[in-house]
Amino acid sequence: MAQLRLHPDRALPAGDDIRTVARRVYQATQALPLLCMHGHVDAAVFADDDRFADPAQLLVVPDHYVTRMLVSQGVPLESLGVHRADGGAVETDPRQIWRRFCAHWHLFRGTPSRYWLEHEIVEVLKIDVAPGPDTADLLYDLIEARLAEPGFRPQALLDTFNIELISTTDPATSTLDDHARLAAAGLGARVIPTFRPDALTHVGSTGWARRLQQLQDLSGVDTGDYDGFLAALRNRREAFAQAGARATDHGHLTAAAEPLPQTEARRIYADARDGAVRDDDAAAFAGHMLFEMARMSCDDGLVMQIHPGVLRDHDTAIHTAFGADKGFDIPVTTEFTRALRPVLNAFGRDPNFRLILFTVDESVYSRELAPIAGVYPSVRLGAPWWFLDSPDGMRRFRELVTETAGFYNTSGFVDDTRAFLSIPARHDLARRIDAGYLARLVLEHRLSEDEAVETAIDLAYRLPQQAYAPAAGRADTHAAAGE
């Protein structure tokens, strides 16, 4: 039987000299609390605090990082238990799903998914059996036994994982009932919502009229015209802030944030209400609403996160059959310099505005994003996101960004995942990669080791704390830390 052992120096750089320094830098951050400010775990997971269903539902079915790799090798989504939106039959036996995953374990060699999964199995589940066709049933049974333990519930794992603060990402039309339940349980300051208005700002999208009615019902504001629409969004932002939210989240195809004349915005909104909006007008309105969301952030202090550049649901047939978020989202070239100029000209030096930018287009790191963050005081660069939250992706981010933007114009590491059990693994990996990068600067005599350790702590803890602080608390990193 293949045993699974994690090397204590995994993901640290090769070479005795640099690894020795990297090890010391990493050890300074290893036990720091986790700040998970860009998360997508459903708030109901924490509010319900139910036992996790089974190994397949925990580690395979909902994780599009995992399923997309299997699909790429000819494994049908149906055989992985992924629910069909059209009601078609899918595999319902979790053990069979788990066996298929284990039979294809070799596909994950060299991927960040393997790193996270190994960490979850060994460090979180406390199991030393490697996945494989011959170990699938044994591993399934061992995980099942672990899931049955009283201490292996979501709320308890907040402590086990040393999570100080975690955000969920919630649509603007969320009732926030789950967060109210968490507040009643004493967790309202630890599990907080994030305001996601995309489904409303992309006018004319499927289900938009229904969501617009929900917005009106929740806010109590008439959305019959454009001005009422803006007022209703402000109302919901305030409700989120009252529930503890610190940020908004915007996933657009492009970073375009060009304001429209008010008469034009009103016309497009009216067309959308009539069900007759053109595609080009809808795209222009989405960019206009990014500008308006920035304006609202200046007013209410919510941190604005933009992560553009992904063509969602690339395979139309898969989207029709299975719905969104099934692994067929593909990055596209993204332009930021001209796209964000209107927002930055208007608000880029406003002390009440904070904009965190994410990308999956590495070509813009040194050409656009680092120069933008390196001069506009409102801008921070988000951690490598989605396809780039990998060992080499994180390392390239540091190499391409630091010389122009420095370390302190970034957000530090904030994970981006729905997979709750992978959160410690993601933070651990980021801390190891940063330790390796900083160790190289020490050996090149560009930093002292004391500076490297201090910087590593900032990247892992102080910078996320500062980047997502309420507007009044955005002081210098070290001042905010009481130094």
N, C-alpha and C positions, 0 to 999 in steps of 0.2 A: 504494500500500500504506500502510495506517495505521500510523504509528509510535507506540510507547508510550514516553512520557517522564514521569518522576515529578517534580513540582515540588518544589523543596527546602523550600518553606514549606507543603506539604500538611498539612491538618488543624490548622494554627496559626490563631489568630483573625484575622479581617479587621480592617483599620485599621492604618495605618502605625505609630502609637505603640505600641500593644499588641503588634503582631507583632514589632517590633524587640526589645522586652523578652523576649517569649516565645522568640524565636530564641536569645537568649543563655542563657536558662534551659535550653532543650532541648539546646543544645550541651554543657552541663555533664554531661548524662546520656547522650548519644548513644552513647558508646563503653563504657559500663559493662557488666560481665559480666551474663549473664542467669541468674536463679534461677527455675527452672520447677517450682514446688512443688505444682502441682495438675494435673499432666499425665496424659494417657491414651494416650501412644504405647506400643505393645506392647513389652515388654522384649526380645522375640525380634528385633525390628527392629535393635536395637543389638547383641545377642549374635550373630546370624547375620551381620550386616554385609554383606548381599547388595546387589547393584545393584538400584535401584528398577525395577519391572517395565516400565512404559510411562507416557506422559503421562496417559492416562485413569485407570489404576489409582492414579496418584500424586495427581492433582488433582481428579478427578471422582467416581469410583465410591464410595470410602469416605467422602466428605465429605457428611454429611446437610444441612449448610448449603447446599451447592450443589444437591444432588438435590431437596431440598424446594421450592426456588424453581422448578426446571424442572417438577416434578410439578404445582405450583400453576397452571401454564400449559398443562397437558394432556399433558405428555411422560410416557409410561409409565415406571415404574421398570425394567421389563424392557428397554426400549430403551437404558437407561443402564448395562446390564451388572450391575445389582444382583442378587446371588445370591438365588434363590428357595428358601426352606426346604422347600417342597413338591416340589422337584425340577423345576419347570416350566422351559421354555426361556427363555433370555434372550440378549441380544446378546453375542456373544463377540469381535467384531472391535473392538479398542481404537481404531482409527482412525475407525470409524463413530461410536463413542461420543464421541470428541473432536470430530468434526464437528458433532454435535448440540449439544454444549455451546457451541461457538464460534458456531453459528447463532443461539443464544439469549443471546449475551453482553449484549445491551442490557437484559435483565431485571435485571441486577445493578447498574444505575445507582443510586447513592445508598445502597447497602448496604455493610456492613463486609466482606462477602465480596469485593466488587470491590476494596476497599482492600488486603486481604490478598493476593488473587490477583495484582494488579498489582505489589505489592512482591515476591512470589515470582518472577514472570516477569523483572522488571528487575534486582532486587538479588541474588536467589539464583541464578537461572538465567542471568543476564547476557544477556538477549535483549531487543530493542527493538521487537518486532512485536506489535501489538495483536490480541487475539482478534477473530475475525469470520468470516463465511461464506467470504470470499475469501482468508483467510490461514490457515485451519485446517490445511491440509496442510503448508504451509511451517513453521508454528509447531510442529506435531507433530514434524517432522523435526529442527528445531533443538533441541527439548527432548530428543528421543531421543539426539542426539549428545552433549548435555551429560550425560545420565544414564550414558552409556558411559564417561565419563572416570574414571580410577582414583580421583581425589580427591573424587568425588561419591558417597561411600558414607556411611552413617549415622554411623559412628564419626569419620570425618574431618570431617563437618559439625558435630559437637560443637565442634570448634575453630573452624571457619569461622564458626559462629553465635556464638561467644564464650559458650557455655553452661558456666557454672561448676558447676551442679548441676541435675539433672533427675530428677523422680520419675515412676515409672510407677504405674498403679493396678491392683492385683492382687487377685483374689478370695482369701478366707481359705483356700481349698482349693488355692491355687497351690503347686506343689512348690518354687518359687523356683529351679528349675534354670537358667533363663536368667540370673538374677542371680548364680548361682554361676559360670557361664561368664564373665560380665562381671568378676567379682572376679578370676578366674584371668587375665583379660586386662589387669588393672590398672585397671579402670574401676569397681570396686565402690563406691568412695567418691564417684563422679561420677554414676552412674545407680543410683538407689535405689528400692526398692519402697514402696508405700503399701498399708496393710491395708484391704481392702474386704469387710466381713462381711455385706452386705445379703442375699445369696442364702441365708444361713443364718439370719439373724434374722427374716426374713419366712417364718415357718413355714407349711407347707401349700402353698407356691407350687410351680409345676410343676418337677419334678426335685428337690424338697427332700430326699426320702429318699435319693436317690443322692448328693447333696452331703454329707448328714449322714454317710453311710458313708465318703466320702472324708475328711471331717474326722477321723473316728475312726482311719482307716488312717494318716493323716499324723501325727497327734498321738500315737498310741499310747494314747489315753485312751478308755475305754468311754463312749459317748454314749447309753447306754440310758436314762439318766434326766437330769433337768434339771441336777443338780449336776455330772454328768460332762460335759454340754454346755458349761457355763461353764468348767470346768477345761480342756477341749479348746480353747476359744477363747483362753484365757490362754496355753496352750502355743503356739498359732499366732502370737499377738501377739509372744511372746518370740522365735520363729523369725524373724519379720519384723524385729524390732529387731536381732537378731544379723546380719541381712543388710543393715543400714544404714537401715531405715525410720525416719522421723521422725514419721509421721502416720497417722491412720486416716481413712477417708472413708465418709460415710453419706448415701445418697440415698433419703430416705423421702418419702412423699406429704405428710405433715404434719411439723411440728417437735415434735409431742407426745412428751414424755419423762417419762411418769408411771409411777413404780414400782408394781408390783403386790405384794400380799402374797405371800410365798414359796409358800404353799400353793396360791394361784391360779396363779402362774407354773408350778409343777410340774404342776398339772392340765392347763393348756393345752398344755404341752409333751408330756405323755403322750397327750393327744388327737391332737396332730399326729403323733406316732409311730404312732398307730393309724390314721391317715388319716381322722380324723373331726373335725378342728378347724373351728369356725365362723368365718365371715368377721370378725365383731366381736371374737371372741377373738384371732384372728390379728393384727388391727390393734392391740389392746391389748397383745399380747405384743411387737410391734415397738416400740411406745413404751417399754415396760418395758426392752427391750434397749438402747435409746438411753441410758437411765439407767445401766444396767449397764456399757455401754461407757465412759461418763463416769467411773464408779467405777474401772474398770480403767485409764483414762488417768491418774487420780491416782496409781495404783500404779506404772505403768511409764513415765510421762512422755511417751507418744506424744501428739502434738497431735491433737485431735479436730476434724474438719471435718464440718459438717452443711450439706447443700444440699437443702432440701425444696421442695415446692410445684410439682411437675411431674406432671401426669397422663400417665403413659407409655402409648404405643401406643394413641392415641385412636381410630384406625381399626382395628377388630377384624379386618376382612378382610385389611388390609395386614399386620398382625402375624401372622396365620395363614399367609399366603403367603410373607412375606419375613423374619419374625422381628423382633427388637427393633432400636431405633436406626435407624429409616428415615425420620426427619423428622416423624413424627406424634406427637411429645411436646408437649403444650400446657400452659402455665403455669396455675395456679389461685391464687385468693386464699389467702394464707398468714398465719397468726397465730403470733407468737413470744412475746409477753409472758406470757400464761398458760401456754402450752405448755412454755416452758423454765423456769418458776418452780421446779419441784421440783429440777431439776438445779442451777440457780444458787443456790437456798437451801442445797443440800447441798455444792456444790463451788465456787461462784462466786468465793470468796475464798481458795481453796486455792492456795498458791504453786506447787504441782506440776501444776496443771491449766491447760491452754490450749485454748480453744474458739474456732474460727473459723467464722463464720456467713456463708453465701451465700444470696442470694435472687434470684428473677426477678419478684418482686412489688414494684415500685417504691414502692407506696403505704406500705410499712412502713419505708422508709429513715429518714424524719424522725420518724415517729410511734412506732416501736418499736425498731428496730435501733440507731439512733444513741443514744437514751437508755440502752439496755441496755449497749452498749459504753462509754458515757460514764461508767459508774459501777462496773461489775463488773471487777476487775482481771484476771480470767481471760479476758475476751472480747475478740476482735478481729473486725472486719468484713472479710470477704473481698472481693476485687475484684469489680466487676460481672461477672456470670456469664451464659453462654449467650446468651440473646436480648438481653442488656444490655451485652455487651462490644463496644460500638459507639461511634463518636465522640460522639454525643449522649447515649447511655446512660452513658458514663463521665463526661461533663461534668455530667449531672444528679446522678450519685452524689456527686461532690464538693460540689455546691451544696446537696444535701439532708442530707448527713451531717456536713460539717466543722464547722458552727457549734455542734453539740451534742457530737460525739465527738472533734473535732479531727482532725488528720492521724495522730496517733501511736497511736490506738486502731483503726487499720486494718492490714491485712496487707501493704500495698503491693501492687504488681501481681504477680499469679501467673496465668499463662495456663491455659486450660482447653481442651485440644484433643487430638484424635488426629492432626491434620494436622501432621506434623513440620515441613514446609517453611514453614508459616505462623507458627511460633513467633517468629522475629525480627520479622515484620510486626506481630504483636500487641503485643509489647513496645515497638516503635517507636511505634505509635499511642498506647499508654497514656502514654508519655513526652511526646509532643507535646500531648496533651490536658491533662495535668497542668501542662505548661509554660504553656499558654494560661490555665488557671485561676489559676495563681500570678502570672502577669504582670498579670492584672486586679487582684489584691490589691495588687501593687506600685503600679500607676497610681492606685489608690484610696487610696494611702498607708496601707494596713493592714499591709503588710510592707515591709521593705527588700529591695532586690534580692539582697543577700547572704543574707538569710534565705530568700528564694524559691529560690535555687540550692541552699542546704543542704537545704531541704525536698524539692526535686525529687530530689536524690541519695538522701535517706532513702526516699522512696516507691519509687524504682526499684530500690534495692539493699539499703540497711541494714534497712528494715522487714521485707521478706521473710526476710532472714537472721535477724533476731531472732525473728520470729513462729514460725518453724519450727525454732528452735534446740532442742537437747535441754534438758530442764527445768533442769539446772544452769547452762546458759548464757544464760538469759533475763534478762539485765541491761538496764539503760537503753540505749537505742539508741546514743547517742554514746559511752557508756562501753564498750559492746561493740565499737564501731568503733575503740577505742583513742584517743579524743579526750579 
